């Protein structure tokens, strides 16, 4: 194949460790001097690449690369751009002409379900025209909803942030000793993995959060009121964790009760927001004299680099590095997957899986881990998640603030 260049991009919602995966790709590329020439980065993903927006990542200094590993958000910028389903669309020869012009032999995309869709289409088109371009997926998502892999880089750090925030807000909410309901809205459209992380905040049985609701089970307002009544028999302060995507038995999102005017992105995903504020208003009307607060964590869940776990940072970098190693050996159309080994001690191995088995599919939170009256999380999840939040980020500080790498 000769010496070829690398092209890497980031897509979808960023995480606090997606740049660690980018670090893994760049570092592995720089080490493969016999096979790799220049490492290019797509600015704003495949959409930006179509416009010619690229940067040279192999020009980053060693100090900059080190900073990249602990910098949150997407250093290269992101996009939510869906390639056409029809592989005969003119966009494909256009892209492959650009790949040829830049001598790109290796394409890497860091992202979730929709990003693996891009890898799938590019690798299938490449095969249909006899291209030697090798396309690899590097997993990321705070939602933890990619199938086949045990977990996704980005999830452990977001889960750690959620659990930490729940624990801190719980302490704040109980200082006055009066009846107080806090409803915390956490990301999760169809999968409740991140909301379940609220359970990690508990210090003892019966501790807050008292109630946890995931999209995997239908939500009922009447049952919610009954659950709150029961909780007030035991405590004055109640922390409730809800996924943004909780819905009723008919599939209507609870946030749509407040407003049915929801935007839709290019992949057909509704923009979900306002679940906590809607529930807070409903609860205020029912419980006179009870202080109620709705909190939406929003972007803080995915950009809190100060709460990133060392396990997550390390595994994210490894995923990027292994993707490069696999492509150099001739693999294409694959994603790096994490396989958890049996036994009490946390150990994982890595496998390559066909992106066509992964893209456009979602892994729901296991129903056997949802307990109570569909309002709690069991020990099985705790055992699963605890290893993923271990260790502290080696994030450097400067003048009392975290030091990040900024793209000029």
N, C-alpha and C positions, 0 to 999 in steps of 0.2 A: 504493500500500500504506500510505502514511502513516508516521508515526513508530512504530516497534515496538521492543521490548526484545530483548536477546540473553540466551540461556541457554546456558552452557557447562559441560561436565563432563569428568571424567577417569575412565578405566576400565581394568581389568586391572592387570598389574604395572607399577609406575612405572619411570621412567628418571631419570638425572641431569639430563636436559634437557626433560622433559615440561612443566615449569613455564615454560620458555622459549616453548613453543608457546602456553601459556596467556597469557603476556605478549603474544605476537603478537595473539591474539584480542582481549584487553582493550584494548590500545593502538589497534588498528585500529577497534574499536568506539567508543572515545572520540573518535577523529578524525572519525567519520561522524556528526556532531552533527545533521545535517539528517534523517538516516534512523533513528538509534538513540537511544533514550532511556536506559534503565538497562541495565547489564551485570550479570546475575545469574550466580552460580556454584552448581552443584548440589553439596551436601555428600554425598560417597560416591555419586557418579554417579546414574544413573537410579533406582536403588533408594532412595537417600536422598531424591531429589526426590519420589517417591511418598509419602514420609512428611512432606513439607513442609519438608525441611531445605535451605535456600538461604542464600546470603550475597550482599551487594552488592559486587561487585568494582570497580565504577566509583567507589567511595568510597576506593579505595587512593590514597595520595599518590604523587607522582612518585618519591620515594625508595623507597617500598615496592615500586613496580612494578619499579624497577631491581634491587632485591634479589631479587624474584621470579624474574627471569631466570636467576639463578645458584643458586637454591635447589633442592636435590634432592628426590626423592620426589614425591608428589602433594599439592600445597598444599591442594586441595579434598577430599582423601581419595578413595579409589577403591572399586570393588566388582567382583564377578564375578557379575553378574545377567543371566540370559538371558530376554529377552522371549519370550512364547509364539509358536510357529510359526503358530498359527491367528490370523489378523488379525481374526477376529470375537470374540476373547476380550475380556471386559469391561475389561481393563487399558487397552486403547487409547483408548476414549472417556473413561475416567477421566483418562488422561494429557493428552489433548487438551483436556479441560475445564479442567485446571490451566493449560495453555499459554494458553488463551483468557482465563482469569481474570487472568493476569499480563501479558497483552498481549505474549506472546512471538511474535516473527515469525521469529527466527533461532535455530536449535539447532545447537550444535557439540559434537562428542564427540572427545576426544583419546584414541586407543587403537590397538589392533592388530586382529587378525582378528575377534575376538568383538565388539569395539566397533563395527567396521564393520557387523556383523550388526545391531546396534541401530539404526544410522543407516539401514540398508536397510529394516528393518521400519517404522520411524517414517515414512520418506519414502513408502513404498508405501501405508501406511494413510492418510497425509495425502492422497495423490492420490486414493484411493478414496472419500474423503468430501468432496473439494473444498476441503480446507484450503489456505491460502496459506502455511503454515509451511514454511520452507526449512531443510533438514537437511544438514549438511556434516560430513565426516569429516576429522580432522587426524591423520596417521599418527604412530605411535610404537611402538617395540618394540626391546629390545636384541637380540632373536633375529634381526632382519633378514629375517623370513620372509614379509613381505607381497608378494604378486605384483604385477606391472606396474611398481611403482616401483623405481628402481635401488637404492635403499637407504632405510632408515628413520631418522628422527631418534631418537637414543638409542643406535643401534648404534655409531657412531664413538667415542663416549665410553667405552662399555663395552668395546669392543675395545682402546682405549688403556689402560684399567685392567688388562685381562687381560694384555696384552703387558708392561706395566710390572711387574706382580706376578710374572709368570713370570721375567722377567729378574732381579728382586731375590731371589726365592726360590732361583733357580739359583745365584747367588753365595753365598748362605748355606749351601746344601747341600754345597758343595765345599770348605769351609774345612778339614776334617779329613783330606782326602786318602784316605778309605776308601770302600769300595763303599757307595753310597747310592742308593736309588730313591725318587723323589718322584712321587706320583700326584696330579695336580690335577684335581678335578672342576669342570667349568664348565657353566653353564646351556645348555640346548638339548635340547628334548624330541624333536623330529623333525628339526630342522635344525641343522647343525653350524657355522653362521656364526661364532658367538662363540668356540667352541673353536678354530676355525681361526686366530683372532687370536693364539694362542700362537706361531705361526710368525713373527709380527712382532718377537718378542723376540730372534731370532737376530742375532748380530753378524757371523757368517761361516758358510760352508758346514760342516755337521757340528756346529754349535753346538746347545745345548739350546734347546728341547725336542727330544729325540731321536725321540720317537714322539707322534703325534697321531691320535686315533681319533674319528670322527664317526658320527652315527646313520645317515648315508646308505649306509654299508657294514656288513655283518654282522660282529660281533665274535666271535672264537674264542679261548678261553683257551689252547689249545695253540699257536696261532699267536702269541699274545701272549708266551708263554714263549720261543718261538723268536726273536721280535724282541728280547726282553731279552737273550738269550744272545749274539746278534750284537752288540748295543750294548756289552756288557761286554768284548768283544774290542777295543773302541776306547777305552773310557772307564770310569772308576770311578763317576762320578756320572751318573745318568740321570733326566732330567725327562720325565714322561709327562703329556700333556694328554688328558683324556677328557670327552666330553659326558655329561651326566647321563642322556641317553636312549639310550646305546649298547645294542644288543640282539643276541641271537644270530640264527642263520639262520632260526629259527622265529618270530622276533618277540618273544621274551620279553626284557624289560628285564633287564640284568645286575644291577641293584639288587634285582630280584625274586628272584634266587637266594638273597639273604640273608633276604628277607622278602617273602612274597606278599600281606601285609596292607597294601595301599596304598589310601589314601583317594581319592575321586573328587569333583571339583567339579561345579557345575551345568552346565558345558559338556561333562562326560564326560571331563575330563582327569585322568589318574592323577597323584598326588603322587609325584614321583621324588626320592629322596634315598638316600645311602649307597653310591653306586657306587664312589667312591674308597676308602672304608673297607673295602668287601668285597674289592676287588682287592688292597688292601694286605695284608689278612689272608691271602689266597691266595698272594701273592708271598712273604710271610714264611715260610710253610710250605715253599715250594719252595727258597728260597735261604737256607740256614743261614749265619748270621754277617753277613748283609747288612742294613744299617739301612734300614728302609722306613717311609715316612710318607705317609699319605693326607690330602689337604687339600681341603675343600669350600669354594669361594669364596662360595657362597650369595648373600645379599642385597647383599654388598659390591660385586658387579659392577654393580648398577643404581643404587646410591646414592652412588658415589664422585665427588662434585662437584669435588673437588680435582683429579681427573684428566680432567675434561670437556674435550673439544677445542673450540676456538673455532669451527671449521668446523661442528661439530654444534650448538652453541648458536645460531649465526647462522641455520643452515638451519631449525632447529626453530621459531624465532620467525617466519621467513619463511613457513613452512607455515601457521601460525596466522593470520597477517595476510592471506595470499592466500585462505584459506578465507572470511574475512569479506568481502573484496572481491568474491569470486565470488557469495556469497549475496546481497549487496546488488544485484548485477546480475541476480538472478533464478534462479541455479543452485540445485539441490537434488539430494539423493541422490548426491552426488559426493565424492570424496576427492582431496586434493592429492597428486600423484605427482611424483617427481623423475626427470628424464630426463637421463642423462649424454651430453654431446656428444662426438663423435669427436675424436681428436687427443691428443697427448701432454700438453697442458696440461689440468688439471682444470677443467671447466666444466659446470654443470648448468642446465637450464631446468625449468619447472614446467608440468604439465598437469593438467586435471581428468579423473578417470576414474570411471566408474559403480561405486558401491560393491558392486553386485550381481555385478560381475566379480571382486571382491576378497575379500569376506567369506567366511569358512569355507573358505578355501583357504590353502595354505602353499607358499612358495617354497623348495625344497631347495637345499642347497649344490651348486654345479655339480660333477658327477662328474669332469669333465675337469680340475678343479683338485685332485682327490685323487690323490696319487701314491704311489710305493713299492708296498708290498704292502697297500694301503689303510691305510697308517699314517703318511702324510706329506702335506704341502700344497705345491703348486707355485707357481711365480713369477707365474702369472696372477692368483692371489688377492692376492699381495703388491702388485702394480701396482694392483689394484682398491681395496685397503683403505688404503694409505698416505695418499692425499689426505684421507680421512675422519677421521684422527686428528691432523691438523695444528693447531697453534696452542694457546695456553694460555687457560684460562678467566680472565676478569677478576674472579674471585671476590674480594670484599673480606675482609680479616681484622680481627679485633678482639681485643686481648689475646692474640695469638698463635694464635687459633682462627678458623675460617671463620665469617663472619657470614651468617646465613640469615634468611628471613622466616617467622615462625611465625603460624599462624592462631589467633586468640584464641577 
